[in-house]
Amino acid sequence: MTTLALKYRPRLLSDLVGQEGSVKALANALKRAKESGRIHQAYLFAGVRGTGKTSTARILARALNCAEGPTATPCGVCDPCRAAEQPDSSLDIVEIDAASRASVADARALREQVQTRPAFCRYRVYIIDEVHMLSTEAFNALLKVIEEPPPHAIFVLATTELQDVPDTIKSRVQIFPFRLIPVGLIEGRLKHVCEQEGVEAEGNSLRLVAEAGQGSMRDALTILDRVIAAGDGKVLEEAVREQLGIVSAHLVQGVMSALAIGDTAALVEACRELNEQGADWATFWRELVLAFRDRLEQEARAARGPQDLLRWARMLQLLLSRERDLRDSSLPRVVVELALVTAAQLPHLAPLDALVSGAVARSSGPPPASPPPVPSRAPQAAPAPEGPRRVPPAAPQTQAPARAHAPLPPGPPAPPQLRMACSEALRAVPGLRVLGTAPQMATDLRWEPPVLRFRFPGNVRQTLQDLEREQANPHVLAALAAVLPGLRELEIRFDEAQPGAGTERPEDRLRREPGFQDLLRLSGGEVLEIRREG
């Protein structure tokens, strides 16, 4: 039984779909050959699988040897044309699979065979498929004969890996690129095939088959053959999705909608449903990324604001960044759930400029009718004319009280318990949440009532300058006293930096940057993790 890919294989240059540039160039070359009697004798067809390279090589052989040729429209009835239909039985069309005949001995045998004149046709055409598989020695053996072939010999090389073909070969052949075939053209060809076969195609089914072909007409026809068999002679959308493992468009759109509104419960439920359906996670991920790409295009065409566009772009970027994790993981469902839950929160993050504007507005708003006195430790001062702008800490009277924490149980607390309790207490101080990382950076942290003693390495002193400056702040003391009853004082010491003790850590340099400190203070953020990319 003949497959659709073989039955509808192109037999004329006009049958080729999606390769208009190469078709036009070859047709013009054949026309000039008819007029002048001269034609180039070495060609290289390069492109992905299923785009018509070998079929075009056979068409070229027929066009050159047709009784009316060379011509771009061979008659199809003369002996050379009929012989080209079955090249394996034609002495003058020699097809070689370089993947299985890649040695230098094979190349030398071919070089000797080339000297033999055609048996019946005008030219003897040598079609070498997957030519990039030849060894370096085999390429060297063929180099001279391709450069100066006998008048009766035509070479057509085909490859999916043009970069692996030596430059010495490329410089001696005419290169014709075979590009991926657009989805619309593949879909049109599939409709034609279905009409010829008397097969009914349902709704969007052929579009799905065309997309699954990924630019390859042969792959698309092979898939069509399979779904026709699965649909009892019909192309049903459900059968296509089942055969290709494609998730329903309704479910993909549901996941997109849940991401847009941050509905994590709906996302987890969608993953459960996908798991029960036995869906291929990589296929689902591809469908979701393509849907996001289409949505981003819609938003851009609708001239949305930059913040809206960036939110969709950031979600799409996150999905793309998890593609490799999905391929490599033995737990793809976990990777998908984690990425979706993370992406769902991105649309709800406040833009940084809004955070900065809001913080500046709060710190520089109109003063109250009776301004309270300012403690001497934090005098009001105008920003310095030079250097990064420093925003003065808010006066204690304007700060909200720290969130209460449960006190630690009586007795000396364990060091990890003490660090955690102090970190949580300091994070609750309005405007000074950045101090929450200080207990974790301490080399020694001791609670000796009524004093909490911090000891830090000398190279982090500039990083912790806020803690030094705010150690007498009553709100800082009150927050710590909530977990350490009886606390009255903080003692902060820094070890002397030892010469040659090593280089400073990147995170310490980052935390020390004045601009970065301003950003943390204005946004109310904190450093959770520092990673070096690349």
N, C-alpha and C positions, 0 to 999 in steps of 0.2 A: 504494500500500500504506500503510495507516494504521499509524503508529508506536504503541508501547505507551503512550507519554506522552499521546497524543491519545485513544486508545481508552479508556483508564481515567481520563480527566480527570473530576474530580468534577462531578456534575450536581445534587446536593442538598447542603444544608448538612450533613446527616448523613454525607456521603461524605468530608468534609474530615478530614484526619488531623493531629493535633498542634496544632490551633488551637481548642481547646475554649472558651477565654475569649471569643474573637471570635465564634464560632458561637453561643454562648449569648446574647451581647448582641444580635446581629442577630436571632435568633429571637424574643427578647422584644420588640424594636422592631417587628417585623412583626406580632406578636400585638396590641400596643397600637394599631398602625395599623388593624388590622381592627376593633377595638372602637371607636376614637375617630374614625377617618377622617382622622387627621393623622399625618404622618411627617416626620422630618428629611430635608432635601433635598440635603445635601452631606456626603460621606464621604471619608475619606482612609485607604487601606490601605497600611501601611508595613511593609516587611520584605525579607529577602534574596530572591534569585531562586529560583523554583521552589517557593515555600511556599504558593501558592494564591491570590495576590492577584487576578489577572485572572479566574481561574475563579470566585472568590467574587463578583466584580462581576457576572459573567454570571448566576450563581445568584440574586443579589439582583434583577436585572432580571426574571428569570422569576418569582420569588416575588411581586414587586410587580404584575405584569401578568397573572398567572394568573386565569382566569375565576372561580376560587374564592378569589382573594386579596383583599388582601395576606395571604399565608400562608407559614409556614416550610416547608410541605410541598406544593409545587405539584403539580398532577395529572400533568403531563407529556403530556397528550393533547389539550388545547385548542389553538386556533390560536396564541395568544400563547406558550404553552410550546414548541410546535414551532418557532415563529419564533426563539425564543431559542437553539435548537440551532445555528442558522446566522446569527449576528448580522450578518454581512456582507450578507445578503440581506434583512434586516429594516430597515424605515425608522425604526422606533422604538427601535432600539438602535444608538447611534452610537459606534464605537470610534475613538479618535484616538491616534496614536503621536506623543507630544510630541517625541521625538528628531528626527523629520523635519518636524514642523510646529510649530516653536518661535517663529516670528516674531510680532510684534505684529499684522501683517495677518491671520494665521491666527486669532489670538485675537479680533480684531474681527469676522471673518466668523462665528466660532462664536457670538459674542454676539448677532449679528443672527439667526442660525439658531435660537437658543433660543426666540425668540418664536413660532415655528411650532408649532401644536398637533400632538399625535400623530395618525398616520394611522389606526391600528387599535387601539392599546393604551390602557391607562389612563394610563400615564406614558411620556414619552420619556426614556430613560436615556442619559446621556453618560458614557462610560468613557474617561478620559484616562490613558494608560499612560506611565510614566517622566515624570511631571509635573515633576520637578525640572529637566528639560532646558529648560523654558520660559525665555525671557528675562525680565528684570525688567520690561520694558515690557509683555510679554504677560501676566505675572501681574497687573500693574496694570489692564490692560484687562478681565481676568476678575473682578477683585475685587468689583465692584458686583453683577454678575449672580450670583455665588456667594453673596453675602450676602443678596440678595433675588431669588431665582429665580422665574420664573412658576410657578403652582401645578402645572403639568403636567410640570415639568422636574426630573430627579434627576441629580446629579453624583456620580460615583464616581472619585476620583483615586487612582492607584497609583504608588508610588515605592519605589526601593531605597535612596534617600539622603534620609531624612527631614530631616537637618540642613540640606539645601540648599533646602528649601521655606521661603519667607518666613513670618515669624511672623504677618503680616497674613492669610495664607491659613489657617494652622493655627488661628487664633482663630475662624474662621468655619465650620469643618468638625468632624465627629466623627471622631476618630482611632482606628483599630483596628490594634493591633500584630500582625504575623504573624511568629512566632518560628521559629527553627531547629527542625526536626522531630527528635525523639530517634531514635537509631539503631534502638532496639528497635521503634518504631512503623513505621519505614521497612521494616525486615526483615519484619515481619508483613504489610505491604501487598504486598511483593514475593512472599511465599509465596502470598498469595491470587491474585495475578496469574498465577503459575506454575501453580497448580491450575486456574485458568480456561482457561489456554492449553494444558494438558496437557503441561507441560514438567517434566522431572525435574531437581531441584536436588541437587547433591552436597554433603554435609558442611557445611562452614563457608562455602561459596561465597556464599550470599546475605548473610551477615553482612559479608563483605568488600565486596560491592557497596553495601550500605547505608552502610558507613563511608565509602566513596569518594564517596557523594552529598553528604557534608558538610552534612547538614541539609536538603537540597533533594530533595523527592520527584521532581520532574521530572528532575533530573540522574540520580538513581538508576534511574529507569525507562529513561532513554536508555542508560545503561551496561548495564542488563539486556538491552535489545534487542541491543546489540553482542555481549555474551558468549554469548547464545543462538545468534547467527549463527556465532560462532567455535567453539562447541561442537557444531555440527551438530544443533541443536534441544535441547541439554542445557546446563545450567549447571554446568560443571566447575570445580572450584577451581583447577586448573592453568591453564585458559583465562582465568579471572578474573585470576589473578596476572600472566599474560603480557600480557593486554590493558591492565591498569592499571599494569604495571611494578612490581608489589609483590614484594618479596624474600620468600623462603620464611620462615615462622615459625621453622623449625629453625635457619636461619642467623642470624636476629636473636637468638634465645635463646643461640646459641653465642657471639655477640659479647658479650652481656651476661655470660655465664659467664666468658669470658676477661677481661673488664674487672674482674670481682669478684675474680679471683685474680691479676691483674696479668700474664697470659700475653701479652706483646707479640708473640711469634712467631705465636701463633694469630690475633691481630688483623691482622697484616700479611698472613697467608695468607687470611683472610676478605676483605680488601680486594682481593687478587689475584683471588679467585674472583668477587667482585662485578663486577670490571672485565671478566673473561672472559665473564660472563653479559650484559654490556651493560646492567646495572641502572642505573636512574635514581638518582643519588646523593641528590637532594633527597627522593625518595620513601623511600629506605632510611633517611635521617636521621629523617624523620617517624615511621616505624615504630619506630625505635630509641628515640626520645624518648618515644613513647607507652608502649612496653614498660617503660622506666625509670620512668615516672610510675606505672604499675601496680605495679611492684616497690616503689616508695617507699610507696605506699598499703598494700601488704601488710605492710611492715616497721612502719609506724605502727600498724596494727591489731593487730599481734602484740606491741605494747608493748616494742619493742626499746629498748636504751639510747640515750641522746642521741648518743654518739659514732658508733654504727652508723647512726643516722638521718642524722646530719650528713654521713657519708661518701657515702651514696647521694644526698643532696641536693646535695652539692658536685659530684658527677659529673654529675648532671642539669643543674645550673646551667652547668657547663662546656659541655655539649652544646648547650644553648639559646643560649649566648653565641656559638657558632660558626656558628649558622644563617645569619646575614647574610653572613659570610665565604664560606660555601658557595654562596649565591646569586650573589654578586658575582665569585667567582673563576673564572678560565678553567681552573684545574687542581683540580677538585673532589676528585679522589682524594687529592691531597696534603693538602688541608684535612682530609679525613676521617681519614687516617692519622695526621696530627699530633695532632688532637684526641683520637683514641682512645688513642694511646700516652701522651699526657699524662694522660688520665683514668684510665688503668690504674694509674698510680703513686699516685693519691690515697688508695686504701684502705690503703696501706702506710706512709703518713706517720704518725709517732708523734704523739699528741695533745699540744698545747702544755703542758697541765697536767702530763702525765707527764714531759715534758722538764724542766720547772721543778722538779717534785718530786724527780726523780732527781738533778738538779744540786745542789739544796739538801741532799739526803741525803748526797751525796758530800762536800760542803764542810763539813757539820756532823755527820759521823758520830763514833763514839767514838774518842778519841785513842789512839795506840799506847801500849804499856807504857812505852817510853822515848822520850818525844817529842824529836825532833831539835831542835837550836837553830834559831831563826828569825833570818835576816839582819836587820841593823838597818834596811835600806832598806824592809822591808815588815813593820812591827811588827803583832802581833795586836792588834786593837781591837774593842770592842763596837760594834754599829751605832749611829749617831747617833740621838738621840731625835726629831729633827725632820728633815723632808725625805725624799726617797726612800731606801729601804734600799739601801745599797751592800754588795755581797758582796765581801769582801777576796779578792785573788788568791791562789790556792793556793800554798803554800810550795814552793820549787824542789825540795825533797827528795821531794815527793809527786807530782811531774809525771813523766809518761812521757817518755822521750827522743824528740826530734823525729825525724820520718821522714827518712832520708837522701836527699839529692838528688845527682845527678851534678854535679861541679864544672864551672864554665865553662872553656872552653879558655884557654890562656895568652894574654896580650895584652889590650889595652883592649877590653872587650865593647861591642857596639853598644847604644845606649840602650834600644831595645825589648827586646832580649835580656836586658839587665840588669834592667829593670823586671819582666819576666815571671819570671825566675829568683828575684828577691827576693820577689815576691808568693807564689810557690809555697812557698818556704822558710818564710815567716812564717805561712802558713796551716797548716803542719804543727805549729806550736807549740801543745800542748794548753792550752786555756783562753784562748788569745790569738789565735784565728783571725781576729778582727776586724781585726788589724793587717795582714792580707794585702792590704787595699785601699790602704794607705799609699803604696807605691811608685808606684801609678798616679795618686795625687793630687799627687805632687811636681812642682814646676815644673822642678827640676834634680836629677838623681841621678847621682853620680859615685863611681867606685871608684878611690881613690888609696891603694893599700896602705900601711899596714894599716888605713886609715880608709875607711868608707863614708859619704859625705856626702849628706844630705838637705836640700833647700831647698823650703819650702812658702810659699804666700801667707799673709798675716797673718790672714785671716778664717777659717781652718780650724784655728787653734791649739787651740781647745777641742775640736774634733772629734778631734784627734790627741793628746789628753792622755795616752791609754794608751801611745802610742809613746814620749812623753817620759818617762813614769814607768818604763817597762820597758826603756829603752835600754841599761841596764847588766845586765839579766837574763842570767845565763850561758846559759840555754836559748835565748833569742833570739839571742845572739851565736853559739852553737854551730850553730843552724839556718842562719844566714847564712854562717858559715864553711864549711859543707858545700858551698856553691856558690861561695864566694869564699875559697879557701885563703889563710891568713895574716891574716884579718880579726881585729882586736883591739878596735876601737872604732867607735861610731856617733856621727856629728856631725849634730845637728839644728838647723836655723836656720829662722826665720820672718821673712818680709819685713814691714816696717812697713806697716800698713793705710793706704792713701792716702785722704784726705778726698775725698768725691764720686766714689769709684772705682766706685760701683754698689752695688746691693743685694745682700744675701747670698743665695746659692743655697738653694732649699728643701731640697735633700739635705744641705747642711751644717747647717741648723737641725735636721733630723731626726736626723742622726748625733750632734748635740750633746746631745740630750735625755737626761737621766740614766736615766729609765725605759726608754728604747729601748736604751741601752747595757747596762743590766741584763738586758734580754731577750736581747740578742745573746750576752752572756756566759753566761747560764744555759742557753740552748738550744744553744750552740755554733754558731749560725747566722752568716750574713754577708749583707751587702747586695749583691745582684747587679744590681738595676735599680730605679729609682724613676721611676714614671710618674704624671702628674697626670690623673685621669679627669674627663670632663665639660668 
